[in-house]
Amino acid sequence: MKKRLITIIFAVFTAALIFQTNGVFAQGLCHGDTITINVTGYSGSLQWEVSDDLITWTDIPGAIGDTIKPLVRSHKHYRVRVKRGTCDFVYSDTISVSAVGCPCPGLPTITDADGHSYPTVRIGAQCWMAENLNSGTAMPNNQTLSTSTRQKYCYGASNTNVDPFNNCPVHGGLYTWAAAMQGATTSNTVPSGVQGVCPQGWHLPSDEEWKILEAEIELPNPDLIGWRGQTQGTQLKPGGTANFDGLMSGKREYTNEYQDIDTYGYFWTTTQSSTTSAWLRSLWNTSNGVGRFANNKNNAVSVRCVKD
């Protein structure tokens, strides 16, 4: 876990405090890293402030000393407000901090039982696969997936050709909830304890584990149902700062029809919402949010695995 030290230097001139350097942009940080920011050379009382957009600034509760150690999650801006006597407030320039998802320490890739290799990404304390799972035997469209042997559908499969458009190597497999769970029952614990179709040492994430990921990218109100957040979906899409690379891989409906490739991405959790439905997460190519929906267990969607 990286740590970065930045010092803000103030100098005193007659009646004002003047910031001595230009704004600093701290890069090369990962989600979950800590950064230490110091201020020196000031005279008076101070208050640290934080902003998402450089427009609205909020006091950091209790941050009145010369050092703060914020946990880096996404893009944030920090500054110091100084009050000396009866003088007006004086503000430092801005420290801008940007975090990205980085490969899991010591484990930049993971290989499944079929020999497929996947990049990893650390977001906060969690280590995720950064590609959709592509494990198991590809099955014809008219076959039901096994709940005891790893099997998958490839988007666009027919009754005679299991992957006519070569989608599985790019988008990964599509799994019904039962096939993904491989006989396990619903779980909403952290960790879920459900290996399912995931490689040894990895597991399917519960609804609560998805909420932890969402908290790391600062999605408000993760318990809500529907589309939530303003930028968090963009962070999870290909090219987003989380480096999660959530593809729009579509789904196979329980009616055996394939839908939504390049438009929606869907990802199972281990947590059922009813006897016939389970929670999933969704990304949409025209939305910046993250969807949380109950979905028919017989639909087949993508899987991401989390390290135990």
N, C-alpha and C positions, 0 to 999 in steps of 0.2 A: 504494500500500500504506500503510495507516494505522499510526501509531505513537502510543501513549498512555503518559504518564508518571504514575505514582501514587507518592506518598510516604507511608510509614508513619512516624509520629512517636512516639518513646518519650520519657518524662520520668522522671528518677530521683527517687525518694522513699525516704528512710531505707534500707529493706532490699529494695525491690522495684522492678521496672520496670513501669510502668503505661501501657497503650496509651491515647492521648489522644483518639482519634476512634472513631466507630462503623465497622463493617465497610463496605467499599466494593464496589459491584457495577459492573463495567466493561461497558458495553453498546456497541452500535454498531460492533462489531469484526467483521471478516470472517475466514473461514478463510484462514490463511497470513499474517495480520498479525502484527506483533511488538508487545509491550508491555513497557515498562521500569518496574520496581517498585523503588523506593529505600526504605531504612530509615535514619532519622537519630535522634539523641538517645539512643542506647542505650549501655550500658557493659557490656563483657564479650564473650564469643565467641558467634557466632550460627550458626544452620543454617536454611536455607530448607526448607520442607516443602510437599508438594503432595498433594491429595486429590481423588478423584472424587465422594465421597459425604459428606464432612464427618465420617466415622466412622473410616476407615482413612487414616492419614497416612504418607507415605513421604518420607524425606530425598531432596533433589535432589542428586545426586552433584556434589561440588565447589562447591556453592552456599553458601559461607561468607563471602562479602563483603557489602557493603551494597547491592549492585545485582544483580538478575537480569533477563534479557531473554528470557522464554519466547516460543516461537512459539505463537500462538493456533490451536487446532484445534477444540475443542468446549468443553464446560462444565468448568471446573477451579476449584479453590480453592487459595489460597496463604496461607501464614503464616510467621512467623519464630519460631524457638525460641532463646531467649537464656539463656546460662549465665554467671553472674558469681560467681567465687570458689566458695565452698562452698554458696551459696544454691541453692534448687531452680530447676528450669527455669521460665522465664516465657514465655508465648506471647502474640503479638500477636492482635488480632482478625483476621478472615479477609478477604482480597481475593478476591472471586468474579469470574471472567472468563467471559463467554459469547460465543461466536462463531457467526455464521451464514454461509451462503453468500450472497454478494453478486453483483450483475451484473458481468460481465467489464468491467474498466476500458476506457472508450472504445468498448465494443461491447455495449450493453444488449440488443440484439436482432440476429438474423440472418435474412435472407430467402433462401429456396431458389429454384430455377429456376422453380417453379410459382407463385411469388408468396406462398407461405405464410411468415408471420413467426413466429419463435420467440424467447422470452426466453432469456437466457444466465445462467449462474451460474459464478462462480469458486470453486473448492474447492482450496485450496492454490495450486499453480502452474498447475493445469489450468483450462481454460475449456470448459465443457460446455453443450450445449443443455439447457434446463430443461423441455422438452416432448418428447414422442415425435415422431420424424420422420414427416411426412405427405406425402412426395414421391413422384411417379410417377402413372401412370394406374391407376385402380382396375379390377381385372379380375374377371370372373365366377368363381364358385367351381370350375367345371369346367375352368378354363384354367391351364396351368403358367406361372409367372412367368418373364419373360425374364432372361437373364444379361448382356444387352448394352444393354437399354433399361430405364429406370426404370419398374417396375410394382410394384403392391402389392395385397394383399387388404384389405378392410374387414371387421371382425368381423361375422359373420352374413350375409355375402354368399351369394346363391343363384346358380344357373346363369343366371338372367335379370335379376337386380337386383344391381348391384355394391355398394350400400350401403343396404339397406332400412331400417336402424335409425339412419342418420346417425351412425355410430360413428367414422368416420375424422376428422371435424373435432375430435372430443374426444379420442380415444384414439390417433390417428395410424394409419399403415398397419402391416400385418403382412407380414413379408418372410421368405422362405426364406433360408437361409444363402447359397446361390449367387446369389440375386437381390440380397441386400444387398451381397455382395462384387463384383458386376458383373464377373466374370471373373478377379478377383485370386486369388492362391493364399494359403494360410495364412500368418499372420504373428504373431509374439509379441514384436516389437520395440517400443521406445518412441522415437518414435511408431510406429504400425503401418505407416504408409506406404500404407494402403489407403483411397482416397477412397470407392470403392463408390458407394452411392446418396446419399452426403452432398453438401452444397453445395461449391462450389469454396472451397478454403482450410480445409476441415474433413475429418475422416476418421473411419472406424470405429475404436473403441478395441480394442486387443489385450487379452488376458487380463492381461498385466502392467500395462497402463494402468489397468484396473479395480482392480488391487491397489494402485496408487498412490492412487487415490481412496479406497479402503477404509482405507489407512494414515492419510490425512488425517482421517478420522472415527474413527480409533483402533480399528479392528477388529483383534483379535489373530489371529495365525496365518492370514493370508489365503491361504496355500497349501493349506489344508485343503479337502476336498470335502464338500459338504452344507451344512447350515445353520450359520452361524458368527456369533459376536457376540451381544451382549445388548441393545443399544439402537441399533445402527448401521442396521438396517433401518427403524426408526422415523424416524431422522434423514433417510433418503432418501425416505420416503413423503410424500404431500401434507401440508403443514402442518408437516413436520419442519424442524429447524434448518438442514439443509444446503441447503434451498430447491431440491432436485433435483426434487421433485414427481413421484416415480416412481409412475405410475398402475398399477392392477390391470387391465391391458388384455387379458389372456387370450392365447390362441394359436389357430392353425389347425393341427390335427393333419395328418400326411401322409395320413390316411384321409379328408381333406376335411371333418372335423368341427370345429366351433368349441367351445372349452372355456375355462372359468376366468375369464371377464370378471367384474370386481369382486371376484375372489378372489385371483388371482395376476397379477403382472407379470413379463415375461421380456424380457431384453435381450441381443442377440447380442454376441459378441466376434469378432475376426478369427482366433482361434486354434482350430484343429481339435484334437480329442482323439483322433481316429481318422479313417480314410478316410470314415466315414459319420456322424460326430458332431463337434460343435464345442462349446466352452465357452460358457456363458451365465451371466448373473446373474439371480436371481429375488428378488422380494419377495412376501410372503404377508400377507394382511390380518389374520391371527391370530398372526403371528410377529414378533418384534422383531429377528430376525436377517436376514442377507443370504445367499442361497443361491448356491452355485457348483456347477454341474452340467454334465455332458456331455449334449447334446441332439441328437436326430436332425436332420441338416441339412435334411431335407425338411419339417420343421415350420416354420411361419411365426410369427415373434414380432416384438416391437418393436425399434426401433433408436434409440440415442442417438449423437450425433456429438460429437467433440472437436475443438477448434481446432488447426490445424497449429502 
